[in-house]
């Protein structure tokens, strides 16, 4: 086998170990030129272990992905390559010892976190935050599935915007009464709200104020009021943008996408490990 360290094709086998199910043999090798030790796996052709993701999608299990993730978490930490290989080997054995040759991505993540928690606290914190950022990025990749709550008492506006958003793949929830808007928000849990300022029952400013008590969901004000003071009040109450009527539906769609992008970036930034956090974890 070619040595991954020096590229020499000359090694000796130090140890061979079969999985309990007998589907594969793991061999520990040592390069005769540089002394680097590495592992190889021999498995029965056709039996491909699979990883089941949270959305039910299955993909071929790849131990190198686990090692790359561990290498990032353990960078410049006192965790040896042997220890990282050991964690990856444990997970590979978990897959191969399963009758269906499958393992959930959740089980992989939990095993990695448990092992890192015992090995190194800083690596544990890094891996935990890497997982959170990955989840956020996955949600960002699925922006077309985001849910929009349209709150306006004009049925023609609701109809036009609903058509445009659904064409782009968004889920759309509508509400035409101000006094019901907060209840609809609580039940629908939208990713962004387009909120008319002048509504029957409760006006948009009151709705915005009430939502901001419990949520930081993006809110775009959509109103016929063009006075600068009205805009200032809406923005100070927590609105993220302000679009005057009349408007172009394409502009509303573009502004929604822009606000969602900014929101995703802010969430990702808030989950990037910072040096003070790392230092505190070391204590």
Secondary structure, 3 states (H helix, E strand, C coil): CCCCCCCCCCEEEEEEEECCCCCEEEEEEEECCCCCEEEEEEECCCCCCEEECCCCCEEECCHHHHHHHHHHHCCCCCCCHHHHHHHHHHHHHHHHCCCCCEEEHHHHHHHHHHHHHHHCHHHHHHHHHHHHHHHHHHHHHCHHHCEEEEECCCHHHHHHHHHHHHHCCCEEEEECCHHHHHHHHHHHCCCEEEEECCCCCCCHHHHHHHHHCCCCCEEEEEECCCCHHHHHHHHHCCCCEEEECCCCHHHHHHHHHHHHHHHHHHHHHHCCCCHHHHHHHHC
